Amino acid sequence: MDAKINDVGHTNEFIASAYFRAGFDAVIASPFVGWHEGLEPVFRLARSLRRGVVLLVYMSHRAAREGFGLTVLEDGRKRAMFEVFAERARDWRADGVIVGATYPEIMRRVRRIVGNRIPVLAPGIGAQDGSIREAMDSGADYLIVGRSIFESKQPATAAKRIAMKTKN
């Protein structure tokens, strides 16, 4: 469920529970809220139900740098916010991370942090000009293509055209 859970723990748990009851396999959550009294209840619930939690590490739109690209001071050293989020995904054992296909260099940096055990999901293909080839070469495991298909007058044809590009 692409709803980007982003509140206090008890509210996050309630939201996740509703999505899981509705049949969703996983939820997307924002690591900005932290672990204790933030996302820990969501991870606990998801694990108890054998569902997933995917962390938002870097969004695909142009203004993503205004939040995810900030430089933060953590333990006396300057770091990119998205690097902190990638480490949290690794440390919290997230089931996936979201990194915009529109930022292949950031995706490569995130991939180095999370390794090969956490899948990278890459939105921004098509309508936001993310490149399929660059995303795949930069570490994407899954490509998220939305608007290029559902806004097309011929969605099946658009989906086939995009699928063919992944095979090249």
HUGICOR-V879599 format. One record per residue. N is the residue number from 0. OMEGA is omega in degrees with one decimal (NA if undefined). BURIAL is # if it has 16 or more other C-alpha atoms within 10 Angstrom, else .. D_CENTER is the distance of its C-alpha to the mean C-alpha in Angstrom with 1 decimal. Layout:
N	OMEGA	BURIAL	D_CENTER
N	OMEGA	BURIAL	D_CENTER
This chain:
0	-178.5	#	11.2
1	179.7	.	9.2
2	175.8	.	11.2
3	179.2	.	9.1
4	-169.4	#	11.8
5	-177.5	#	13.4
6	177.3	#	17.0
7	-170.7	#	19.6
8	-175.9	#	19.5
9	177.0	.	22.0
10	177.8	#	20.5
11	-179.7	#	17.0
12	178.3	#	18.7
13	179.5	.	20.7
14	-179.0	#	17.8
15	179.9	#	16.0
16	179.8	#	19.5
17	179.1	.	20.2
18	179.5	#	17.1
19	176.9	#	18.0
20	179.2	.	21.7
21	175.8	.	20.8
22	179.5	.	19.6
23	-179.1	.	15.9
24	-175.7	.	14.7
25	175.1	#	11.5
26	173.1	#	10.0
27	-177.3	#	6.8
28	177.6	#	8.2
29	180.0	#	8.8
30	179.0	#	10.3
31	-175.2	#	12.9
32	177.4	#	15.1
33	-173.7	#	15.7
34	-176.1	#	16.9
35	-177.5	.	20.5
36	177.3	#	21.0
37	-176.9	#	17.3
38	179.9	#	14.8
39	178.6	#	17.4
40	179.5	#	18.8
41	178.7	#	15.6
42	179.6	#	15.2
43	179.5	.	18.9
44	-178.2	#	19.1
45	-179.7	#	16.4
46	-179.9	.	18.2
47	-179.2	.	21.5
48	-176.7	.	20.6
49	176.5	.	19.0
50	-174.3	#	15.7
51	172.6	#	12.1
52	178.9	#	9.6
53	-178.6	#	5.9
54	177.0	#	5.1
55	-176.7	#	3.9
56	177.1	#	5.7
57	-177.4	#	7.0
58	-173.3	#	7.4
59	-175.6	#	9.6
60	-174.1	.	12.7
61	-177.3	.	15.7
62	-178.4	.	15.8
63	-178.7	.	12.5
64	-178.4	#	14.9
65	176.8	.	16.8
66	-175.0	.	14.4
67	-178.2	#	11.8
68	179.5	#	14.6
69	172.1	.	17.3
70	-178.4	#	19.5
71	175.8	.	20.1
72	-178.9	.	23.0
73	-179.4	.	22.3
74	175.3	.	25.3
75	177.7	.	27.3
76	-179.1	.	25.1
77	-178.3	.	23.0
78	174.0	.	19.4
79	-179.3	#	16.4
80	-177.8	#	14.2
81	176.6	#	11.0
82	175.5	#	13.1
83	-179.7	#	13.9
84	177.5	#	10.4
85	177.2	#	10.0
86	176.9	#	13.3
87	178.3	#	12.6
88	179.2	#	9.9
89	-176.0	#	12.8
90	-179.4	.	15.5
91	-179.2	.	14.2
92	176.2	#	13.6
93	-179.3	#	10.1
94	177.9	#	9.9
95	174.2	#	6.6
96	175.7	#	3.9
97	174.2	#	1.6
98	-177.5	#	5.3
99	175.8	#	7.8
100	179.6	#	10.6
101	-179.2	#	12.9
102	-175.5	#	12.7
103	179.7	#	13.8
104	177.1	.	15.5
105	178.3	#	12.6
106	178.2	#	10.7
107	179.5	#	14.0
108	178.2	#	14.2
109	179.8	#	11.0
110	178.1	#	12.2
111	-178.6	.	15.5
112	-174.4	#	14.3
113	-179.3	#	12.4
114	-177.0	.	14.9
115	-177.9	.	15.0
116	-179.6	.	14.6
117	179.2	#	10.8
118	175.8	#	9.3
119	177.7	#	7.0
120	-171.8	#	5.7
121	172.8	#	7.1
122	175.0	#	8.0
123	177.1	#	11.3
124	175.1	#	13.7
125	-172.6	#	17.1
126	179.6	.	17.5
127	175.5	#	15.8
128	172.9	.	17.5
129	-177.7	#	14.8
130	177.4	#	16.9
131	-176.9	#	16.4
132	-179.8	.	18.5
133	179.8	#	17.0
134	-179.0	#	13.4
135	178.4	#	15.0
136	-177.6	.	17.3
137	174.7	#	14.8
138	179.4	#	13.0
139	173.6	#	10.7
140	-178.9	.	11.4
141	177.4	.	10.4
142	178.0	#	10.8
143	-179.1	#	10.0
144	-177.8	#	13.3
145	-171.7	.	14.5
146	-179.5	.	17.1
147	178.3	#	18.9
148	-171.9	#	19.8
149	175.6	.	20.4
150	179.8	.	22.2
151	175.1	.	24.4
152	177.7	.	27.9
153	-174.0	.	27.6
154	-179.5	.	24.2
155	178.5	.	25.3
156	178.6	.	26.6
157	179.7	#	23.5
158	178.9	#	21.4
159	179.7	.	24.0
160	178.9	.	24.2
161	179.0	#	20.5
162	178.7	.	20.8
163	179.9	.	23.9
164	179.9	.	22.1
165	-178.1	.	19.8
166	-177.6	.	23.1
167	NA	.	24.7
